[in-house]
Amino acid sequence: MITFMKTPNNLGVLVVLVLLASACQQKTPVKRSQEWLKSLRVATVPAKKASDLALVALKKDVKKQGNSREGLERVKRAEILKKRTNEVEAEIDKLKTLLMTDAGGGLDPQTKMPKDPQNTAKVEEVMKANTPKLIKALDDYVKFLSIKYKDLDLPRFAPLTKDMMYPKKMSFYEMFYGDATVIEALSSLTVHQLTVRRYEAEVLKKLGAGDLSVY
């Protein structure tokens, strides 16, 4: 299972993304790619659960302290944060579903994997059409955190879509979706979701929502 380092730069996530990008350049055996995707899928469950439980704990704590105006404001801000995070996650889920159906030929009921996991041509078509929207969703989320919660002394959240120098300067699309198989593209999208949850966790902690150590 993928684990995340407790640093604002999310080095663990970066390593996974680099591995996925490398796989796009040098084709990884299907079985190994499937195991990567399975691990990432599993990791999303505790990440979402920890977020939900953190809000519940915050509400209980605020109520215990008498529902002060300051406490209720923290709850409201946490709810706004979760709503925005869920919206970004849902948007990425839609893209994953589109990839699964249009590029992957649908879901194999036995393996829970795409029926056509190696369809790079269709992945290119789908991702080139949808990458601008994905970039906007991710960039807008980081801007949202930086503006709406700037008073919380947050760590600097690294941009999620900037060009990278590996092994040469590459665009966001080239890095994670260029020549990618269906499984590799799904894995990259799942990592983006996990990174969004990691950023959410940093803000929730600053709002007093407790320890989200699952991240």
C-alpha positions as CSV (number, residue, x, y, z in Angstrom):
1,M,0.0,0.0,0.0
2,I,1.2,3.5,-0.7
3,T,2.0,5.5,2.4
4,F,2.6,9.2,2.5
5,M,5.4,11.1,4.3
6,K,4.2,13.8,6.7
7,T,5.8,16.7,4.8
8,P,4.1,19.5,2.9
9,N,5.9,18.6,-0.3
10,N,4.5,15.1,-0.4
11,L,7.7,13.4,-1.4
12,G,6.0,10.0,-1.2
13,V,3.5,11.1,-3.8
14,L,6.2,12.6,-6.0
15,V,8.1,9.3,-5.9
16,V,4.9,7.4,-7.0
17,L,4.3,9.9,-9.8
18,V,7.8,9.6,-11.0
19,L,7.5,5.8,-11.1
20,L,4.2,6.0,-13.0
21,A,5.8,8.4,-15.5
22,S,8.7,6.1,-15.9
23,A,6.3,3.3,-16.6
24,C,4.7,5.3,-19.3
25,Q,8.1,5.6,-21.0
26,Q,9.2,2.0,-20.5
27,K,6.1,-0.3,-20.5
28,T,5.6,-2.1,-17.2
29,P,4.1,-5.6,-17.3
30,V,0.3,-5.5,-17.0
31,K,0.2,-7.5,-13.8
32,R,2.6,-5.1,-12.0
33,S,0.6,-2.1,-13.2
34,Q,-2.6,-3.7,-11.9
35,E,-1.1,-4.2,-8.5
36,W,0.0,-0.6,-8.4
37,L,-3.6,0.5,-9.2
38,K,-5.0,-1.9,-6.6
39,S,-2.8,-0.5,-3.9
40,L,-3.7,3.1,-4.8
41,R,-7.4,2.3,-4.8
42,V,-7.1,0.7,-1.3
43,A,-5.3,3.8,-0.1
44,T,-8.2,6.1,-1.0
45,V,-10.5,4.4,1.5
46,P,-8.7,5.3,4.8
47,A,-7.9,8.7,3.4
48,K,-11.6,9.5,2.8
49,K,-12.6,7.9,6.1
50,A,-10.0,9.9,8.1
51,S,-11.3,13.1,6.6
52,D,-14.9,12.2,7.5
53,L,-13.9,11.2,11.1
54,A,-11.9,14.4,11.5
55,L,-14.9,16.5,10.9
56,V,-17.0,14.5,13.3
57,A,-14.4,14.8,16.0
58,L,-14.1,18.6,15.4
59,K,-17.9,19.0,15.8
60,K,-17.9,16.9,19.0
61,D,-15.0,19.0,20.4
62,V,-16.7,22.3,19.6
63,K,-19.9,21.1,21.1
64,K,-18.1,20.0,24.2
65,Q,-16.6,23.4,24.5
66,G,-20.0,25.1,24.4
67,N,-20.4,25.8,20.7
68,S,-18.5,29.0,20.8
69,R,-18.7,31.4,17.8
70,E,-15.1,30.7,17.0
71,G,-15.6,27.0,17.3
72,L,-18.7,27.0,15.1
73,E,-16.8,29.1,12.5
74,R,-14.0,26.4,12.4
75,V,-16.7,23.7,11.8
76,K,-18.2,25.8,9.0
77,R,-14.8,26.2,7.4
78,A,-14.1,22.5,7.7
79,E,-17.4,21.7,6.0
80,I,-16.6,24.1,3.2
81,L,-13.2,22.5,2.8
82,K,-14.7,19.0,2.6
83,K,-17.3,20.0,0.1
84,R,-14.7,21.5,-2.2
85,T,-12.4,18.5,-1.8
86,N,-15.3,16.1,-2.5
87,E,-16.1,18.0,-5.7
88,V,-12.6,17.8,-7.0
89,E,-12.5,14.1,-6.2
90,A,-15.8,13.5,-7.9
91,E,-14.6,15.3,-11.0
92,I,-11.6,13.1,-11.2
93,D,-13.8,10.0,-10.6
94,K,-15.8,11.1,-13.7
95,L,-12.7,11.1,-15.8
96,K,-11.6,7.7,-14.4
97,T,-15.0,6.3,-15.4
98,L,-14.6,7.9,-18.9
99,L,-11.2,6.2,-19.3
100,M,-12.5,2.9,-18.0
101,T,-15.4,2.9,-20.5
102,D,-14.0,4.6,-23.6
103,A,-10.4,3.5,-23.4
104,G,-10.6,0.4,-21.3
105,G,-13.6,-1.3,-22.8
106,G,-15.4,-1.3,-19.5
107,L,-14.7,-3.1,-16.2
108,D,-13.8,-6.7,-16.0
109,P,-16.1,-8.1,-13.3
110,Q,-13.6,-10.6,-12.1
111,T,-10.4,-8.5,-12.0
112,K,-12.1,-5.2,-11.4
113,M,-9.6,-3.9,-14.0
114,P,-10.1,-2.5,-17.5
115,K,-11.0,-5.2,-20.1
116,D,-8.5,-3.5,-22.5
117,P,-5.7,-2.3,-20.2
118,Q,-3.2,-1.5,-22.9
119,N,-5.2,0.9,-25.1
120,T,-2.7,3.8,-25.3
121,A,-4.3,5.4,-28.4
122,K,-7.6,5.9,-26.7
123,V,-6.0,7.1,-23.5
124,E,-4.3,9.8,-25.6
125,E,-7.6,10.8,-27.1
126,V,-9.4,11.0,-23.8
127,M,-6.7,12.6,-21.8
128,K,-5.7,15.3,-24.4
129,A,-9.4,16.3,-24.5
130,N,-9.7,16.4,-20.7
131,T,-6.3,17.4,-19.3
132,P,-7.1,21.1,-19.5
133,K,-10.1,20.6,-17.3
134,L,-8.1,18.4,-14.9
135,I,-5.4,21.0,-14.7
136,K,-7.9,23.7,-13.9
137,A,-9.6,21.6,-11.2
138,L,-6.3,20.8,-9.5
139,D,-4.8,24.3,-9.8
140,D,-8.0,26.0,-8.6
141,Y,-8.1,23.7,-5.6
142,V,-4.6,24.7,-4.5
143,K,-5.5,28.4,-5.0
144,F,-8.7,27.9,-3.0
145,L,-6.7,26.5,-0.1
146,S,-4.1,29.3,-0.3
147,I,-6.7,32.1,-0.3
148,K,-9.5,30.8,1.9
149,Y,-7.2,29.4,4.6
150,K,-4.2,31.7,4.4
151,D,-4.7,32.8,8.0
152,L,-3.9,29.3,9.3
153,D,-0.2,29.4,8.7
154,L,-0.3,26.5,6.3
155,P,2.7,24.9,4.6
156,R,3.2,26.0,1.0
157,F,1.3,23.6,-1.1
158,A,3.3,22.6,-4.2
159,P,1.5,23.1,-7.5
160,L,0.1,19.8,-8.8
161,T,0.4,20.5,-12.5
162,K,3.5,22.4,-13.2
163,D,6.0,21.3,-15.8
164,M,8.7,19.0,-14.5
165,M,12.3,18.3,-15.4
166,Y,12.3,14.5,-15.6
167,P,14.3,13.3,-17.5
168,K,13.8,16.5,-19.5
169,K,11.3,19.4,-19.3
170,M,7.9,17.8,-19.8
171,S,4.4,19.1,-19.5
172,F,1.9,17.8,-17.0
173,Y,0.3,15.7,-19.8
174,E,3.5,14.4,-21.2
175,M,4.8,13.5,-17.7
176,F,1.8,11.4,-16.5
177,Y,-0.4,10.6,-19.5
178,G,1.8,10.6,-22.6
179,D,1.9,7.1,-24.1
180,A,0.2,5.8,-20.9
181,T,-1.9,2.6,-20.8
182,V,-5.3,2.7,-19.3
183,I,-4.1,1.3,-16.0
184,E,-1.2,3.9,-15.8
185,A,-3.6,6.7,-16.5
186,L,-6.0,5.5,-13.8
187,S,-3.2,5.2,-11.4
188,S,-2.0,8.7,-12.0
189,L,-5.5,10.1,-11.5
190,T,-5.9,8.2,-8.2
191,V,-2.6,9.6,-7.0
192,H,-3.9,13.1,-7.8
193,Q,-6.9,12.3,-5.6
194,L,-4.7,11.1,-2.8
195,T,-2.6,14.3,-3.0
196,V,-5.8,16.4,-2.8
197,R,-6.8,14.5,0.4
198,R,-3.3,15.0,1.8
199,Y,-3.6,18.8,1.3
200,E,-7.1,18.7,2.8
201,A,-5.6,16.9,5.9
202,E,-3.1,19.7,6.5
203,V,-5.9,22.3,6.6
204,L,-8.1,20.2,8.8
205,K,-5.4,19.8,11.3
206,K,-4.9,23.5,11.4
207,L,-8.6,23.9,12.0
208,G,-8.2,21.7,15.1
209,A,-9.7,18.5,13.5
210,G,-7.2,16.2,15.3
211,D,-4.5,13.8,14.0
212,L,-5.0,12.5,10.5
213,S,-2.2,10.0,10.8
214,V,-3.5,7.7,8.1
215,Y,-2.0,10.1,5.6
